[in-house]
Amino acid sequence: MYLWDREMRSLRGELSKIPPAQRLALALKTMDWTLNLMGPVETTEIRNYLSKGMRQGHEDLLAGREKITLPEEMLDAYEDLDAVADEPGTSQMLMAILACSDAPEGLSGEVLYGVLSFCYEALLDREDIPVYSLEAEVENARCAEVIAFQKQRVWEAVENSG
């Protein structure tokens, strides 16, 4: 997280310049990419929840909504699922989906910043880093890849919003 915080902090204010529907698109694009890099999720219940949440997010985006509208039963199941999300990165991805849903006014720049952070943390958690430190993250190619991807997507969204 040390490297992500350092590298992404300067973009935090830029996220509020992106219209809410485009923020949701950016969040979904980043979450899709992250889940793809994570590889298969072994726990069936977690895998199904993530799939349903992402599918709902894409349906909401196509419908012009500015957040993910999770059904009540998914919201109710979140805490129980998060309690058993022991597989590296899965808890962070559950939090990313919930953050996109728990946005009464649509996805704000701050919520999007949190979602991007959850995605980085999910992939960081999948890496074999014995002790988290700035130096360890700098030396990890996956960390640099995630930050580069996220920065590029943010700048594309900012440019397309103006």
C-alpha positions as CSV (number, residue, x, y, z in Angstrom):
1,M,0.0,0.0,0.0
2,Y,2.9,2.3,0.6
3,L,3.8,2.6,-3.1
4,W,0.2,2.9,-4.2
5,D,-0.5,5.7,-1.7
6,R,2.6,7.6,-2.9
7,E,1.9,7.1,-6.6
8,M,-1.8,7.7,-6.6
9,R,-2.2,10.5,-4.1
10,S,-1.7,13.2,-6.7
11,L,-4.7,11.8,-8.8
12,R,-7.1,11.8,-5.9
13,G,-8.5,15.2,-6.7
14,E,-8.8,14.4,-10.4
15,L,-11.3,11.7,-9.7
16,S,-14.0,14.2,-8.8
17,K,-13.7,15.8,-12.2
18,I,-14.9,12.6,-13.8
19,P,-18.7,12.4,-14.2
20,P,-20.3,9.7,-11.9
21,A,-21.4,7.3,-14.6
22,Q,-17.8,7.4,-16.0
23,R,-16.5,6.8,-12.4
24,L,-18.6,3.6,-12.3
25,A,-17.2,2.6,-15.7
26,L,-13.7,3.2,-14.5
27,A,-14.3,1.3,-11.3
28,L,-15.8,-1.7,-13.2
29,K,-12.9,-1.7,-15.7
30,T,-10.4,-1.7,-12.9
31,M,-12.3,-4.4,-11.0
32,D,-12.6,-6.6,-14.1
33,W,-8.9,-6.2,-14.8
34,T,-8.0,-7.0,-11.2
35,L,-10.2,-10.1,-11.0
36,N,-8.7,-11.3,-14.2
37,L,-5.1,-10.9,-12.9
38,M,-6.1,-12.5,-9.6
39,G,-7.0,-15.7,-11.4
40,P,-9.6,-18.2,-10.3
41,V,-11.3,-17.7,-6.9
42,E,-11.5,-21.1,-5.3
43,T,-14.3,-20.5,-2.8
44,T,-17.5,-21.1,-4.6
45,E,-19.6,-18.7,-2.6
46,I,-17.1,-15.8,-2.9
47,R,-16.7,-16.5,-6.6
48,N,-20.4,-16.4,-7.2
49,Y,-20.9,-13.2,-5.2
50,L,-18.1,-11.5,-7.1
51,S,-19.6,-12.7,-10.4
52,K,-23.1,-11.5,-9.5
53,G,-21.9,-8.2,-8.2
54,M,-19.8,-7.5,-11.3
55,R,-22.7,-8.6,-13.6
56,Q,-25.0,-6.3,-11.8
57,G,-22.5,-3.5,-12.1
58,H,-22.3,-3.9,-15.8
59,E,-26.1,-4.0,-16.1
60,D,-26.3,-0.8,-14.0
61,L,-23.7,0.9,-16.2
62,L,-25.6,0.0,-19.4
63,A,-28.8,1.3,-17.8
64,G,-27.0,4.7,-17.1
65,R,-26.9,4.3,-13.3
66,E,-24.1,5.8,-11.3
67,K,-23.5,3.0,-8.9
68,I,-24.0,-0.8,-8.5
69,T,-27.5,-1.6,-7.3
70,L,-27.0,-4.9,-5.4
71,P,-30.2,-6.8,-4.4
72,E,-31.0,-6.8,-0.7
73,E,-30.1,-10.5,-0.3
74,M,-26.5,-9.7,-1.6
75,L,-26.2,-6.8,0.8
76,D,-27.4,-9.0,3.7
77,A,-24.9,-11.8,2.7
78,Y,-21.9,-9.5,2.6
79,E,-20.7,-9.8,6.2
80,D,-21.1,-13.6,6.4
81,L,-19.1,-13.9,3.2
82,D,-16.4,-11.5,4.1
83,A,-15.9,-13.5,7.3
84,V,-14.9,-16.5,5.3
85,A,-13.0,-14.7,2.6
86,D,-9.7,-16.1,3.6
87,E,-8.3,-16.5,0.0
88,P,-5.8,-13.6,-0.7
89,G,-7.4,-10.6,-2.3
90,T,-11.0,-11.7,-2.1
91,S,-12.0,-9.6,0.9
92,Q,-10.7,-6.5,-0.8
93,M,-12.7,-7.3,-4.0
94,L,-15.9,-7.8,-1.9
95,M,-15.2,-4.4,-0.3
96,A,-14.8,-2.8,-3.7
97,I,-18.2,-4.1,-4.9
98,L,-19.9,-3.0,-1.7
99,A,-18.3,0.4,-1.9
100,C,-19.7,0.8,-5.5
101,S,-23.1,-0.1,-4.1
102,D,-23.0,1.9,-0.9
103,A,-23.0,5.3,-2.8
104,P,-26.3,7.1,-2.2
105,E,-25.4,10.0,-4.5
106,G,-23.6,7.9,-7.1
107,L,-19.9,7.0,-7.1
108,S,-18.0,10.0,-5.7
109,G,-14.4,10.6,-6.4
110,E,-13.5,9.5,-2.9
111,V,-15.4,6.3,-3.2
112,L,-13.7,5.6,-6.5
113,Y,-10.3,6.3,-4.9
114,G,-11.2,3.7,-2.3
115,V,-12.2,1.2,-4.9
116,L,-8.9,1.6,-6.8
117,S,-7.1,1.1,-3.5
118,F,-9.0,-2.1,-2.8
119,C,-8.1,-3.4,-6.2
120,Y,-4.4,-2.7,-5.6
121,E,-4.6,-4.3,-2.2
122,A,-6.2,-7.4,-3.7
123,L,-3.4,-7.9,-6.1
124,L,-0.8,-7.0,-3.5
125,D,-2.3,-9.6,-1.2
126,R,-1.9,-12.2,-4.0
127,E,1.8,-11.5,-4.3
128,D,4.4,-13.4,-2.3
129,I,5.8,-10.5,-0.3
130,P,7.1,-11.6,3.1
131,V,7.0,-8.1,4.7
132,Y,5.1,-5.2,3.2
133,S,7.3,-2.1,2.8
134,L,7.8,0.6,0.2
135,E,11.0,-1.1,-0.9
136,A,9.3,-4.5,-1.4
137,E,6.5,-3.0,-3.4
138,V,8.9,-1.0,-5.6
139,E,10.8,-4.2,-6.4
140,N,7.6,-6.1,-7.2
141,A,6.7,-5.9,-10.9
142,R,3.0,-6.6,-10.3
143,C,2.7,-3.5,-8.0
144,A,4.2,-1.3,-10.8
145,E,1.9,-2.9,-13.4
146,V,-1.2,-2.2,-11.3
147,I,-0.3,1.4,-10.6
148,A,0.5,2.0,-14.3
149,F,-2.8,0.5,-15.4
150,Q,-4.8,2.5,-12.9
151,K,-3.0,5.8,-13.7
152,Q,-3.6,5.3,-17.4
153,R,-7.3,4.6,-16.9
154,V,-7.7,7.6,-14.6
155,W,-6.1,9.9,-17.1
156,E,-8.2,8.5,-20.0
157,A,-11.3,9.1,-18.0
158,V,-10.3,12.7,-17.1
159,E,-9.5,13.5,-20.7
160,N,-12.8,12.0,-21.9
161,S,-14.8,13.9,-19.4
162,G,-13.6,17.3,-20.5
